[in-house]
Amino acid sequence: MVSILTTQLLTITLSSKKPTNSPPRHFNKSQQLNIRFSFSLNSTNRNRTVPNSRPLLPALIHSSSISTQQQQQQQQQQTETKPNPLSFRDICQPHVPDHILHRVEEVGYVVPTDVQREALPILFDGHDCILHAQTGSGKTLTYLLLILSLVNPQRSTLQALIVVPTRELGMQVTKVARMLAGKPELEQKSYTVMALLDGGMLRRHKSWLKAEPPKIVVATIGCLCQMLERNVFKLESMRVLVIDEVDFMFNSSKQVSSVRKLLTSYSSCNNRQTVFASASIPQHNRFVYDCIQQKWTKRDVVHVHFNPVKPMPSCLVHKHVVCGKERKHQILLSLLQSDAPESAIIFVNEQSEKSKKAGNAPSTTLLIDFLKTSYEGSLEILLLEEDMNFNSRAASLLEIREGGGYLLVSTEIAARGIDLPETTHIYNFDVPRTAVNYIHRAGRTGRKPFSDDKCTVTNVVISEELFVLKRHENELMFNCEEIFL
Ligand SMILES: Nc1ncnc2c1ncn2[C@@H]1O[C@H](COP(=O)(O)OP(=O)(O)OP(=O)(O)O)[C@@H](O)[C@H]1O
């Protein structure tokens, strides 16, 4: 019963920006919700907004009792006496083995991002965590370092599982995990990482799993459930479960019931740690509450929430062009000519069922055909969409990653988690249907954490849909400048 729970709910709301004079409405609202949750969930600690087992980053916890002026003064003092930034080594020792830290540095990760700096100590402390931070803020490395701190390569059992929504994201996470794990020294056992993804060869994976279980598995939920149903591996020995792009998984009618089932099974494991990650968690207070109620996380789960007021990176510049439907292709072409992107992703909305039934060609096909005949620049034109077979999807991504500039035409499939840091421009050929989609599409650019470069998101809008863009602007609190061609 809710009234007898002594749950400790900790929400850390962090902003990398100095607070403004009048805190935005959204932020206050989120604070109020946190207070209400503490009241209803914590009968013994009624007056504590941020009940916690030990004081975590006290200056950064936004408490309702600190005035904005005080916050500004505190922040100014911190800036004035700011020591050298902490390195990964400072934060990760002694949790992460030395050879992994060496690898992290070799790959080029020296200074942690904000989310890494704040979340890693919490994770190393054994807390379950909801990593809720902007796109490109380094959530992947955060949870991978936790995993590499906990997995014991000497034990021949599955110890960590990362669940992702798409094959493409799974391949990317697997690559980073393998890169960090490195090759084992002679005589040493390795941190084997298996990708168990849609479109893979399940039979081969099954034999591998039986012969020598990998320590870390990156999986899409469909494949994972098949393996669990066939008892090919068990969850008992697991130390960490990560659900990446968690809001997407919970919002997907195809995936949600399997994810819930997995979380429920995992909740009975001893010695477990759970991490949820995403740049967007709508109704996050409700989500945290559900996690605790359903026992998907422990009671002292920490919601690390970065930049709640500014859900998109500040290096993004947003623009829009209003035009008639029949001029959209031509407008896009003019934009490509004037912007001369190094590489770009052009997002197109998925074809509606009605349009499919009417036998219309998908917008992606029409756009690709148009670009192939009209675009005279040097960028390679590529397509990535759900309806393609897995081999063609892999081929597109491979071509992108092999270097050279690209113009990738894609539906929502490329919007989640895909990390292509060389993308300088995003074009929304169709306005995203939801604000959440806007966040993730826009977040495919501006993915170099310590770079000052500005990246552009341009929306091609027909006048009837301008209100949708305005709605996203209000909800996400950004300014989208109108340009005229
Ligand atoms: N500490 C760091 N120093 C330099 N680069 C980093 C660091 N951490 C992450 N990166 C790089 O930043 C980029 C974005 O990281 P990552 O993919 O983890 O972001 P994310 O928060 O998971 O984004 P999304 O929400 O879009 O999935 C990657 O190219 C990654 O290699």
The ligand as an SDF file (V2000), in Angstrom:
LIG
                    3D

 31 33  0  0  0  0  0  0  0  0999 V2000
   33.4510   12.2420  -22.3800 N   0  0  0  0  0  0  0  0  0  0  0  0
   33.3900   12.3290  -23.6890 C   0  0  0  0  0  0  0  0  0  0  0  0
   34.3260   13.0000  -24.3930 N   0  0  0  0  0  0  0  0  0  0  0  0
   34.2400   13.1180  -25.7290 C   0  0  0  0  0  0  0  0  0  0  0  0
   33.2650   12.5720  -26.4800 N   0  0  0  0  0  0  0  0  0  0  0  0
   32.3060   11.8890  -25.8410 C   0  0  0  0  0  0  0  0  0  0  0  0
   32.3080   11.7230  -24.4140 C   0  0  0  0  0  0  0  0  0  0  0  0
   31.2320   10.9850  -24.0740 N   0  0  0  0  0  0  0  0  0  0  0  0
   30.5810   10.7010  -25.2190 C   0  0  0  0  0  0  0  0  0  0  0  0
   31.2230   11.2350  -26.2720 N   0  0  0  0  0  0  0  0  0  0  0  0
   30.7990   11.1690  -27.6790 C   0  0  0  0  0  0  0  0  0  0  0  0
   29.5990   11.9200  -27.7740 O   0  0  0  0  0  0  0  0  0  0  0  0
   28.7330   11.3550  -28.7400 C   0  0  0  0  0  0  0  0  0  0  0  0
   27.3530   11.1580  -28.1490 C   0  0  0  0  0  0  0  0  0  0  0  0
   27.3930   10.1790  -27.1150 O   0  0  0  0  0  0  0  0  0  0  0  0
   26.1840    9.1500  -26.8900 P   0  0  0  0  0  0  0  0  0  0  0  0
   25.8380    8.4490  -28.1660 O   0  0  0  0  0  0  0  0  0  0  0  0
   26.5090    8.3390  -25.7130 O   0  0  0  0  0  0  0  0  0  0  0  0
   25.0250   10.1760  -26.5170 O   0  0  0  0  0  0  0  0  0  0  0  0
   23.5910    9.8540  -25.8990 P   0  0  0  0  0  0  0  0  0  0  0  0
   23.4490   10.7030  -24.7010 O   0  0  0  0  0  0  0  0  0  0  0  0
   23.4170    8.3730  -25.7360 O   0  0  0  0  0  0  0  0  0  0  0  0
   22.6650   10.4120  -27.0660 O   0  0  0  0  0  0  0  0  0  0  0  0
   21.1950    9.9330  -27.5580 P   0  0  0  0  0  0  0  0  0  0  0  0
   20.2270   10.3840  -26.5100 O   0  0  0  0  0  0  0  0  0  0  0  0
   21.0230   10.6430  -28.8460 O   0  0  0  0  0  0  0  0  0  0  0  0
   21.2410    8.4460  -27.6960 O   0  0  0  0  0  0  0  0  0  0  0  0
   29.3890   10.0670  -29.2080 C   0  0  0  0  0  0  0  0  0  0  0  0
   30.0270   10.3150  -30.4490 O   0  0  0  0  0  0  0  0  0  0  0  0
   30.4230    9.7700  -28.1450 C   0  0  0  0  0  0  0  0  0  0  0  0
   31.5370    9.0880  -28.6690 O   0  0  0  0  0  0  0  0  0  0  0  0
  1  2  1  0
  2  3  1  0
  2  7  2  0
  3  4  2  0
  4  5  1  0
  5  6  2  0
  6  7  1  0
  6 10  1  0
  7  8  1  0
  8  9  2  0
  9 10  1  0
 10 11  1  0
 11 12  1  0
 11 30  1  0
 12 13  1  0
 13 14  1  0
 13 28  1  0
 14 15  1  0
 15 16  1  0
 16 17  2  0
 16 18  1  0
 16 19  1  0
 19 20  1  0
 20 21  2  0
 20 22  1  0
 20 23  1  0
 23 24  1  0
 24 25  2  0
 24 26  1  0
 24 27  1  0
 28 29  1  0
 28 30  1  0
 30 31  1  0
M  END
$$$$
